[in-house]
Amino acid sequence: MENISAQAQPEEGEPVIFLPSKLTSDAARNLHAQVSAATGPVLQLDASKVDFLGAAALQVLISIKKSSTQDYRTIVLQHPSEAFLTGLSRLGANLGDVQNSEQLPCL
């Protein structure tokens, strides 16, 4: 199982959570814990390495977005891979379902 890693982006000062290549139910549990531990008004999720998005992980991503609205937090999805975007579509979702930023992600 791949771990989700977090690292600060010095140029922006906001933490970035790098999503693993396989976003399965195990990864979903780890993602929830990572997000719960993150602080700050902006949470950046880097999806550049995702090659599989499962339903459980999508549910967690949607939940993160919904709770971020209550917490006055911005969720930004960075660099979504083609597989991530395909997974969203396959599961009946889109980028607006997992982020609440006005900023468009870098493709």
ROPA-424454 format. One record per atom (N, C-alpha, C): residue in one letter; x, y, z. Coordinates in steps of 0.02 Angstrom, whole numbers, plus 50000, padded with zeros to 5 digits. Layout:
! residues N
aXYZ
...
END
This chain:
! residues 107
m500424994150000
m500005000050000
m500445006250000
e500285010949958
e500665017049954
e500435021950007
n500905025750033
n500735030750082
n500605037450048
i500175041150078
i500045047950057
i500565052250093
s500875056750057
s501395060750089
s501195068050087
a501415071650138
a501285078750141
a501955082450142
q501975088150111
q502585092050111
q502385099350100
a502765103750129
a502615110850121
a502905113350056
q502555117750024
q502795121049964
q503085127749987
p503745128549988
p504035134750014
p503795141049979
e503665140649913
e503475146649878
e502765148949896
e502345144549918
e501665146349935
e501525145850009
g501915142050045
g501835141450117
g501265136950139
e500885134250094
e500325129850111
e500535122650102
p500295118250146
p500465111150139
p500145108050077
v500505103250049
v500245099549992
v500225092150011
i499665088949999
i499605081750010
i499655078549942
f500165074349934
f500275070749871
f499895064149874
l499415063449829
l499005057349827
l499395051649795
p499295045549819
p499655039749791
p499375037749723
s499725033449689
s499515031349623
s498865027349626
k498755023549678
k498145019549685
k497725022449742
l497195025749725
l496745028549776
l496195023449790
t496365018549831
t495915013049850
t495595014649918
s495225009849945
s494915010950011
s495435011750065
d495995008050061
d496535008950110
d496825015950106
a496945018350045
a497205025050036
a496705030250060
a496065028850052
a495545033450075
a495585034550150
r495695029250188
r495775029850261
r496375034250278
n496935033050243
n497535037050255
n497425044350236
l497075045450181
l496935052250158
l496525055950210
h496015052750237
h495595055950288
h496015057950348
a496455053650370
a496885055150428
a497355060950411
q497645060950352
q498105066350331
q497755073050330
v497165073150302
v496785079450296
v496575081850366
s496385077250408
s496185079150476
s496765082350514
a497375080050500
a497955082650535
a498215089250505
a498025090750444
a498265096750410
a497935102950439
t498315108250441
t498045114650466
t498125119850412
g497795125350421
g497855130850374
g497215131750334
p497135137650305
p496525139150269
p496485136050199
v497055133850172
v497075130950105
v497385124050110
l497045119250081
l497315112450076
l497395110750003
q498005109249984
q498155107549915
q498265100049909
l497915097049862
l497975089849849
l498275089049780
d498845085649776
d499185084649712
d498985077649687
a498645077449630
a498405071149601
a498785069149539
s499395071649532
s499785070449471
s499995063249461
k500055059449515
k500285052549509
k499725047349513
v499105049549518
v498545044949525
v498425041249459
d498425034549463
d498245030749403
d497635026349415
f497355026649476
f496715023349491
f496355027049546
l495725028649534
l495295031949584
l494705027449598
g494675024849660
g494125020549680
g493555024549711
a492985021249717
a492385024449744
a492475026849816
a492805022849858
a492895024749928
a493315031049933
a493835031549893
a494265037449894
a493885043549869
l493475042649817
l493065048149793
l492585050549847
q492285046049884
q491835047949938
q492205052149991
v492825050150007
v493215054050055
v493375060950027
l493555061349964
l493705067849933
l493095072449934
i492515069649919
i491895073649921
i491735075749992
s491845071350039
s491735073050110
s492205078550133
i492825078250111
i493315083450128
i493075090150103
k492835090350042
k492595096650013
k491995099250053
k491525094850068
k490925097050105
k491105099750174
s491545096350210
s491725098750277
s492165104950273
s492525105850218
s492945111850211
s492525118150208
t491925117650180
t491475123450176
t491285125650246
q491155120850290
q490985122450359
q491585125250398
d492185123050379
d492795125150413
d493105131350381
y492775134350332
y493035140150295
y493735138650268
r493795132950236
r494435130750209
r494365129750134
t494885131150098
t494885130350026
t495255123950008
i494945119949966
i495255113749941
i495435114949868
v496075113949852
v496325114949784
v496615108249760
l496375105749704
l496645099749675
l497145101749621
q497775099849632
q498295101849585
q498475096049538
h498635097849478
h498915093149429
h498555086549424
p497895086449415
p497545080049410
p497785076149349
s497965069949360
s498185065649305
s497585063949261
e497735061749201
e497195059649156
e496795053849187
a497145049249221
a496805043649253
a496355046049310
f496565051149347
f496145053949400
f495505056849369
l495585060849317
l495005063949284
l494545058649254
t494835053449225
t494435047949198
t494055044349254
g494405043249310
g494085040149368
g493495044249394
l493585050749397
l493035055149418
l492435054149372
s492565054449308
s492025053749258
s491695046949262
r492105041749270
r491845034949275
r491385034149335
l491535037749388
l491135037249449
l490585042649453
g490495046249398
g489955051149395
g490085057749430
a490725059549436
a490905065649471
a491325070149424
n491475076149450
n491915080749413
n492345084549463
l492795088649438
l493255092249483
l492885096649533
g492325099549514
g491945103649560
g491675099849620
d491635093349614
d491395089249670
d491935088149723
v492575089349706
v493115087849753
v493535093949771
q493385099649743
q493745105749762
q493265111549765
n493425116449806
n492995122349812
n493365128649796
s493885127949756
s494285133649737
s494035136549671
e494085143049665
e493945146349602
e494505145149553
q495105143749581
q495705142749540
q495635136149502
l495795136249438
l495795130149399
l496435126349412
p496395119649417
p497005115849429
p497455115949368
c498095115349381
c498585115049326
c498545108049295
l498465107749231
l498435101349196
l499095099849162
END
